[in-house]
């Protein structure tokens, strides 16, 4: 049986195309298979064509599977990149939120310290003014007592002078 071959332009080591080499190997294999199975020579071309067709079908299925696998890998790669981007954004958001929370807490602490300082300052000022008021009151009482004493002394002097005039 003779099988026709078409050249693909790719030449093997012996000047024969890869397709020709494969067809020769298939023909040799089918010859041995036919001899083993006692298949007649006239069935050999049909059997060879069936084997070649099956090989082509399997090759096409392999190409489809490779394409599907490649597409699935690309889709998974894209999903992975999207997940990495989302994770990165989430991490950035978390860092931003942590920084904002720290700023708010620092601001609140600063406000608390300032308010505490104002209260202390007010309390100190109030205490100073209270002490001054007490001191002013004491001074006013002392001045009033001295004035009353002076008026009393002057009154006694005046009364004593009136008493002397009446007696004279």
Rosetta blueprint (number, residue, H / E / L):
1 X L
2 X L
3 X L
4 X L
5 X L
6 X L
7 X L
8 X L
9 X L
10 X L
11 X E
12 X L
13 X L
14 X L
15 X L
16 X L
17 X E
18 X H
19 X H
20 X H
21 X H
22 X H
23 X H
24 X H
25 X H
26 X H
27 X H
28 X H
29 X H
30 X H
31 X H
32 X H
33 X H
34 X H
35 X H
36 X H
37 X H
38 X L
39 X L
40 X L
41 X H
42 X H
43 X H
44 X H
45 X H
46 X H
47 X H
48 X H
49 X H
50 X H
51 X H
52 X H
53 X H
54 X H
55 X H
56 X H
57 X H
58 X H
59 X H
60 X H
61 X H
62 X H
63 X H
64 X H
65 X H
66 X H
67 X H
68 X H
69 X H
70 X H
71 X H
72 X H
73 X H
74 X H
75 X H
76 X H
77 X H
78 X H
79 X H
80 X H
81 X H
82 X H
83 X H
84 X H
85 X H
86 X H
87 X H
88 X H
89 X H
90 X H
91 X H
92 X H
93 X H
94 X H
95 X H
96 X H
97 X H
98 X H
99 X H
100 X H
101 X H
102 X H
103 X H
104 X H
105 X H
106 X H
107 X H
108 X H
109 X H
110 X H
111 X H
112 X H
113 X H
114 X H
115 X H
116 X H
117 X H
118 X H
119 X H
120 X H
121 X H
122 X H
123 X H
124 X H
125 X H
126 X H
127 X H
128 X H
129 X H
130 X H
131 X H
132 X H
133 X H
134 X H
135 X H
136 X H
137 X H
138 X H
139 X H
140 X H
141 X H
142 X H
143 X H
144 X H
145 X H
146 X H
147 X H
148 X H
149 X H
150 X H
151 X H
152 X H
153 X H
154 X H
155 X H
156 X H
157 X H
158 X H
159 X H
160 X H
161 X H
162 X H
163 X H
164 X H
165 X H
166 X H
167 X H
168 X L
